[in-house]
Amino acid sequence: MGLVAILSISAAVVWLLRMVYYKAKYIYDRMTGMQGPAALPLIGNLHQFRFEADEFFEQAQGLGYMLEENGERMCRIWFSGLPFVLIYGAEEVEAVLSSSKVLHKPFHYGFLSAWIGDGLLISDPEKWRPRRKLLTPTFHYDILKDFVEVYNRHARTLCSRMYEVSGDKYSDVFHTVTLCTLDIICEAALGVCIDAQNKPSPYLDAVMEMKKIIFRRQLAPQYYPEFLFRWFGEGRAQEKCVKILHDFTGTAIRARKKMADEAGGVQNLVEKEAREGRRRMAFLDLMLDMNAKGDLPLEGICEEVDTFTFEGHDTTSASINWFLHLMGANQDKQRRVQYELDEIFGDSDRDVTYEDLSRLKYLEAAIKETLRLYPSVPIFARQVTEDLRIKDHLLPTGTGIVIMPSMVHKDTRYWPDPEVFLPERFLDTEANRHPYSYIPFSAGSRNCIGQRFALMEEKCVLAILMRQFKVEAKLATHDMRIAAELIIRPMYGNDIRLTRRKAFS
Ligand code: HEM
């Protein structure tokens, strides 16, 4: 190699190292101005991290409580060399979620992509923006009200399962409820009744297994690189699950598309089926219509159906479960819920109608209060791609932002006696709270697209359950250990005792 070449390469290496040094210094200088636990060179705070689902959440919350004294509800942590900022105050959250520039998700959302592709939840803003615009009308009340029948039907099956475990003993109902919410979302998204509450299926097993694999990987940095995960982690097990999941949704989508093509379009097909009283519109039908107009490719339909199925069953199940626990632990509040139900339904065992839903004011307040104490998604995150100012800090490009709704929901400035279960907070129309002090569904333009669906579903399912059963919780709320996985769940299950209130016809 000639001297010139050696000199050129050396100059390039020096130049690269200088760039890296200045970039690292730029980030480091900005991050050191922020409160946070002492970090070591290279590994940062990694050695202090707890990787168990309960300890990890407790640790993050503990850190937040320790570091709120100077009026800032944010702190920095170093995940090895990567800077992260934990955010747990309404004002700080507003700076992030109201910004149209902070819409990217960090790398660990990518672990979901084997299942849900590049759907709404994880896609980059360039892809996300037009698709969100396209899909938002899908969640309009005019469409959602047709799902009330689906909620009722599966809630009644859930009731039968609950009868089987009712009586003197306490039973863990967490999984039982999850099967119901999975039935509901599969029928709403795909138009297919998987009947998970009555029979096992490879699809059901794959859904359950896949969630565990994704969560285990999130807490195992050694498996972040794809090849290490594939060869030494659970990559192969994941591949098997993904095949079952995609075969199932792919087959249902292709079959429905074929039927729509044969009927001369989705609208014709849906109208024909409605005349025959056979089936109602599913999100899939609306998306096939978009596909026929050239707005959404078939691959996009698969991504979004899988995204809805993933995001739309565990979240609602967690929330229904915590609601049942809180009812069992707060008998006075349970009586108020049942008083309202008895006023509306009397002794009748009729279905819940769309009109009933808006009359269930106390039930709705109790659901919202449940989501305040136990927001189903314990943590969500953003990636800074342009320097972002929050209060006196400039978060440099590359910073990961981690938002903790459960802590935002316990800020005493907006939530007096934050640990107390008090649905009445949500009936108080005078309450003057910061608009970002309640964020179970996130907020801003990238909030939860399914929140109306979720609230309608929960109200309907819980109206049916609470009419039939009195609930008692085995443990007091302060004795429940919380596991923050993909959703927030009771670490050792949701043990409740159910006794029948009236006959089930
Ligand atoms: C109690 C129930 C639910 C809760 C608490 C909840 C919460 C959330 C949260 C916090 C996010 C933001 C996540 C992030 O930024 O990383 C989100 C996003 C999302 N949720 Fe939900 N969710 C619920 C139910 C549902 C349901 C039933 C569906 C579908 C029918 C759904 C579909 C979605 C989708 C597609 C996104 C991504 C939206 C986007 O980025 O544009 N969710 N949800």
Boltz pocket constraint, residues with backbone or C-beta under 6 A from the ligand:
constraints:
  - pocket:
      binder: B
      contacts: [[A, 120], [A, 121], [A, 122], [A, 132], [A, 307], [A, 308], [A, 311], [A, 312], [A, 313], [A, 315], [A, 316], [A, 319], [A, 375], [A, 376], [A, 377], [A, 379], [A, 380], [A, 381], [A, 439], [A, 440], [A, 441], [A, 442], [A, 445], [A, 446], [A, 447], [A, 448], [A, 449], [A, 450], [A, 451], [A, 453], [A, 454]]
      max_distance: 6.0
